[in-house]
Amino acid sequence: MTRHRATVLGYNDLAVGDEWESAGRTVTEADVAAFAGLSGDFNPLHMDHAWAAAEGPFGRPVAHGLLGLALASGLASAAPRMDTLAFLAVLEWRFLLPIAFGDTVRVLSTVESIEPQARGRRAVVAWRRRLLNQEGRVVQEGLTQSLIRSRPQTEPGASPA
């Protein structure tokens, strides 16, 4: 039986400046409620429609900023699909615009730097991430680092792809 797995890239498949765009994901009220339950953040800015409409800065409830960061991380994990060993750091992150219920977000990921480690078996890769809404506006952006393994080796006896 032959198993086909999605193409997984190693750090040596990357070049500084390479860019990928993720699929989109629509943020729902249920997502915000689930995140509130998970994080314990029940701020009326996110949970109370009446308060948010009357007194909130956006005239409606909005998603947690950290939910946006979490969505960016998840969406970026498949675009590109990397042989990631560890998420290392959020070096910087800015929350620029609110994410409203019903917004569809996607991530643009750009390779900023590649620093090989451990005799080339892995590298620290810095990524510029931009979370965009359905209008193409950047709602969040920042710089993260992950530890990426080198290109997966083919198994003995297997033909290269």
C-alpha positions in Angstrom: 0.0 0.0 0.0 1.3 3.4 -0.9 0.6 6.3 1.4 0.4 9.8 0.1 1.0 12.6 2.5 0.6 16.2 1.9 3.8 17.9 0.8 5.7 18.9 3.9 8.6 21.3 3.4 11.8 21.5 5.3 13.7 24.7 6.0 16.0 24.1 3.1 13.0 24.4 0.7 12.6 28.0 1.8 14.2 31.3 0.7 14.0 34.7 2.3 11.1 36.5 0.7 9.0 33.4 -0.1 5.3 34.1 0.6 2.2 31.9 1.0 -1.5 32.8 1.5 -3.7 30.6 3.6 -7.3 29.6 3.1 -9.9 31.8 4.7 -11.8 31.2 7.9 -15.0 33.0 9.0 -15.1 34.1 12.6 -18.4 33.3 14.3 -20.1 34.3 17.5 -19.7 30.6 18.6 -15.9 30.9 18.0 -15.8 34.0 20.3 -17.9 32.3 23.0 -15.7 29.2 22.9 -12.6 31.3 23.2 -14.1 33.2 26.1 -14.8 29.9 27.8 -11.3 28.6 27.1 -9.5 31.8 28.1 -11.8 33.0 30.9 -12.0 36.4 29.2 -15.7 37.3 29.3 -15.2 41.1 28.7 -18.5 42.7 27.5 -16.6 44.0 24.5 -16.7 40.4 23.2 -19.8 38.9 24.9 -22.5 41.6 25.6 -24.2 42.7 22.4 -26.3 45.5 24.2 -23.2 46.9 26.0 -21.0 46.7 22.9 -23.6 48.5 20.8 -24.3 51.2 23.4 -20.9 51.8 25.0 -18.3 49.8 23.1 -15.8 51.5 20.8 -16.9 49.5 17.7 -20.7 49.6 18.1 -20.9 45.8 18.2 -19.1 43.0 19.9 -15.8 41.9 18.4 -13.5 38.9 18.6 -10.7 38.8 21.2 -7.4 40.0 19.9 -5.7 36.8 21.1 -8.3 34.8 19.2 -7.1 36.5 16.0 -3.5 35.6 16.9 -4.5 32.0 17.5 -6.4 31.9 14.2 -3.4 33.4 12.4 -1.2 30.6 13.9 -3.6 27.9 12.9 -4.2 29.1 9.4 -0.4 29.6 8.8 0.3 26.0 9.9 -1.0 24.8 6.5 0.3 27.5 4.2 3.0 26.4 3.9 2.9 23.0 5.6 6.3 22.8 7.3 8.1 20.1 9.2 7.9 22.2 12.4 9.6 21.0 15.5 8.5 23.9 17.8 6.9 27.3 17.8 9.6 29.4 19.5 8.5 33.0 19.8 6.2 35.9 19.1 8.9 38.6 18.5 6.3 41.3 17.8 2.6 41.5 17.3 0.3 44.4 16.6 -3.5 44.5 16.8 -4.5 47.0 14.2 -8.3 46.6 13.5 -11.1 44.8 15.2 -12.3 41.4 13.9 -16.1 41.4 13.8 -18.4 38.4 13.9 -18.8 37.3 10.3 -15.4 38.5 9.1 -13.4 36.1 7.0 -9.7 36.2 7.8 -6.7 34.7 6.0 -2.9 34.8 6.6 -0.1 36.0 4.4 3.2 34.4 5.6 6.6 35.7 4.4 10.0 34.2 5.2 12.0 36.9 6.9 15.1 34.9 7.9 16.5 31.4 8.1 19.2 30.5 10.6 20.5 26.9 10.3 21.3 25.1 13.6 22.7 21.8 14.7 24.8 21.1 11.6 22.0 21.9 9.3 19.5 19.4 10.7 17.1 22.3 11.6 16.8 26.0 11.4 15.1 28.9 13.2 12.8 30.5 10.7 11.4 34.0 11.2 8.0 34.6 9.6 6.3 37.9 8.9 2.6 37.1 9.4 -0.3 39.4 8.3 -3.9 38.6 9.2 -6.2 40.1 6.6 -10.0 40.4 6.6 -12.3 39.8 3.6 -11.6 43.4 2.4 -7.9 42.8 2.3 -7.2 45.0 5.3 -4.5 44.0 7.7 -6.2 43.5 11.1 -3.1 42.0 12.9 0.5 41.5 12.0 3.8 40.5 13.5 6.9 38.5 13.5 7.2 34.9 14.8 9.9 32.3 15.0 9.6 28.5 14.6 12.1 25.7 14.6 11.9 23.8 11.3 13.6 20.4 10.4 15.5 20.1 7.2 13.8 18.5 4.2 12.5 15.1 5.1 14.7 12.3 3.8 13.2 9.6 1.5 13.0 6.2 3.1 15.5 3.5 2.0 14.2 1.8 -1.2 11.6 4.6 -1.8 11.7 6.5 -5.0 12.0 10.3 -4.6 8.9 12.3 -5.4 
